Amino acid sequence: MLPVSLIILLLAMTAAPVSLETLLLFLAGAVLLVVGMGLFTLGADMAMMPMGEALGRKVLCCLREFGAMNGKNRELMELAKKAGTLTDSL
């Protein structure tokens, strides 16, 4: 967003002059857009992280149970162990 705003400002000052009022409205809109995008990203991150962590724990639990029942799949068990140590450190 910022590079686009800078290009528009450059054009507004050189090739396609606009009134000061229009330029100020554009700047206010650009600032509000950046703030809104930041708040949306923060909210999405806060909402999705707990769900992702819970889903990851459930998948690890199922992998461990599957490996315990089916002792043949060592690769899955090793993966579950490695992932379990990563989530335990978080």
C-alpha positions in Angstrom: 0.0 0.0 0.0 2.7 2.5 0.9 4.6 2.2 -2.5 1.3 2.8 -4.3 0.6 5.8 -2.2 4.0 7.2 -2.8 3.6 6.8 -6.6 0.2 8.5 -6.5 1.6 11.4 -4.4 4.5 11.8 -6.9 2.1 11.9 -9.8 -0.2 14.3 -7.9 2.7 16.7 -7.4 4.1 16.5 -11.0 2.2 15.0 -13.9 -1.4 15.3 -12.7 -1.8 18.1 -10.2 -4.8 17.8 -7.9 -6.2 20.2 -5.3 -4.9 20.3 -1.8 -8.3 19.2 -0.5 -8.2 16.1 -2.7 -4.6 15.3 -1.7 -5.4 15.6 2.0 -8.4 13.3 1.6 -6.3 10.8 -0.2 -3.6 10.9 2.5 -6.3 10.4 5.2 -7.7 7.5 3.4 -4.3 5.9 2.9 -3.6 6.2 6.6 -6.9 4.7 7.6 -6.4 1.9 5.1 -3.0 1.0 6.6 -4.4 1.1 10.2 -7.4 -1.0 9.2 -5.2 -3.6 7.5 -3.0 -3.8 10.6 -6.0 -4.3 12.9 -7.5 -6.9 10.6 -4.2 -8.8 10.6 -3.9 -8.6 14.3 -7.4 -9.8 14.9 -7.1 -12.7 12.4 -3.9 -13.8 14.0 -5.4 -13.6 17.5 -8.4 -15.6 16.3 -6.6 -18.3 14.3 -3.6 -19.1 16.5 -5.5 -20.8 19.3 -7.5 -22.9 16.8 -4.4 -23.9 15.0 -2.6 -24.9 18.2 -5.6 -26.9 19.4 -5.9 -28.7 16.0 -2.1 -29.4 16.1 -2.3 -30.9 19.6 -5.3 -33.1 18.5 -3.4 -34.3 15.4 -0.4 -35.2 17.5 -2.5 -37.0 20.0 -4.1 -39.0 17.2 -0.8 -39.8 15.6 0.6 -41.0 18.9 -2.5 -43.2 19.4 -2.3 -44.6 15.9 1.4 -45.3 16.3 0.8 -47.1 19.6 -1.9 -49.3 18.1 -0.1 -49.9 14.9 3.5 -50.2 16.0 4.7 -50.7 12.4 4.8 -47.0 11.3 8.0 -45.7 12.9 8.2 -42.7 10.6 4.8 -41.4 11.9 5.9 -41.9 15.5 9.2 -40.1 15.0 7.4 -37.2 13.4 4.9 -37.1 16.3 7.7 -37.1 18.8 9.6 -34.3 17.0 6.4 -32.2 16.7 5.5 -32.9 20.3 8.9 -31.6 21.5 8.3 -28.5 19.4 4.8 -27.8 20.9 6.0 -28.5 24.4 8.7 -25.8 24.1 6.1 -23.2 23.0 
